[in-house]
Amino acid sequence: MPIQRRLPKKGFTNIFKKEYQIVNVQDLARCGDEKIITPHVLRQKGIIKKERIPVKVLGVGEVAEGMTVRAHAFSATAKAKIEKAKGSVEVI
């Protein structure tokens, strides 16, 4: 049997890949009357599991009120929706 059939097939795993915790824009509304939303606030509300893993905000859903959101990364649609609702975006 040829060697390529005897060896297991293994792919490439990038050890430098950044893993983010995903938070959608609609999940930010669950933070209540908080005006500044940080990973610490998201952890207290139970939206994310760990504070030390970076947070990325995605643009699924709508924002009703303006708020300041501090996270490690933002998608372009999330940034546009937050700024459209008279809010601001800060990259940590």
C-alpha positions as CSV (number, residue, x, y, z in Angstrom):
1,M,0.0,0.0,0.0
2,P,1.4,3.5,-0.9
3,I,2.7,5.6,1.9
4,Q,0.2,8.5,1.3
5,R,-2.6,6.0,2.1
6,R,-0.9,4.6,5.2
7,L,-0.3,8.0,6.9
8,P,-3.1,9.9,8.7
9,K,-4.3,13.0,7.0
10,K,-3.5,16.1,9.1
11,G,-4.2,19.7,8.4
12,F,-2.4,22.9,9.3
13,T,-3.3,24.5,12.7
14,N,-2.3,28.1,13.0
15,I,-0.9,28.6,16.6
16,F,-1.0,32.4,16.3
17,K,-4.7,32.6,15.5
18,K,-6.7,35.0,17.6
19,E,-9.8,33.6,19.2
20,Y,-12.6,36.1,20.0
21,Q,-15.7,35.9,22.1
22,I,-18.6,37.0,19.8
23,V,-21.1,39.6,20.9
24,N,-23.8,40.8,18.6
25,V,-25.2,44.3,18.6
26,Q,-28.6,43.0,19.7
27,D,-26.9,41.5,22.8
28,L,-25.8,45.0,23.9
29,A,-29.4,45.9,24.6
30,R,-29.4,43.3,27.4
31,C,-27.0,45.5,29.3
32,G,-29.8,47.7,30.4
33,D,-29.2,51.3,31.2
34,E,-25.4,51.1,31.1
35,K,-23.9,54.0,29.1
36,I,-20.4,52.5,28.9
37,I,-20.2,48.9,28.0
38,T,-16.9,47.1,28.7
39,P,-15.9,43.4,28.8
40,H,-16.3,43.7,32.6
41,V,-20.0,44.8,32.2
42,L,-20.6,42.1,29.6
43,R,-19.2,39.5,32.0
44,Q,-21.4,40.7,34.9
45,K,-24.5,40.5,32.7
46,G,-23.6,36.9,31.6
47,I,-23.2,37.8,27.9
48,I,-19.5,36.6,27.8
49,K,-17.9,33.8,29.8
50,K,-14.3,35.2,30.4
51,E,-12.9,38.7,30.6
52,R,-9.4,37.8,29.5
53,I,-10.4,36.4,26.1
54,P,-10.8,39.3,23.6
55,V,-14.3,40.5,22.6
56,K,-15.5,41.2,19.1
57,V,-18.7,42.9,18.4
58,L,-20.6,41.9,15.3
59,G,-23.5,43.7,13.5
60,V,-26.4,41.3,14.0
61,G,-29.5,43.2,15.2
62,E,-30.2,46.8,15.9
63,V,-29.3,49.3,18.7
64,A,-32.1,51.5,20.0
65,E,-30.1,54.0,22.1
66,G,-26.6,55.5,22.0
67,M,-23.9,54.0,24.2
68,T,-20.1,53.8,24.4
69,V,-18.9,50.3,23.6
70,R,-15.3,49.3,24.5
71,A,-14.1,46.0,22.9
72,H,-11.1,44.5,21.3
73,A,-12.5,44.4,17.7
74,F,-15.6,45.5,15.8
75,S,-17.0,44.6,12.4
76,A,-17.7,47.4,10.0
77,T,-21.5,46.9,10.2
78,A,-21.4,46.9,14.1
79,K,-19.4,50.1,14.1
80,A,-21.8,51.8,11.7
81,K,-24.9,50.7,13.6
82,I,-23.6,51.9,17.0
83,E,-22.5,55.2,15.5
84,K,-25.8,55.6,13.7
85,A,-27.6,55.3,17.1
86,K,-25.5,58.3,18.4
87,G,-23.1,56.0,20.2
88,S,-19.3,55.7,20.1
89,V,-16.9,52.8,19.6
90,E,-13.5,52.5,21.4
91,V,-11.0,49.8,20.6
92,I,-9.2,48.5,23.7
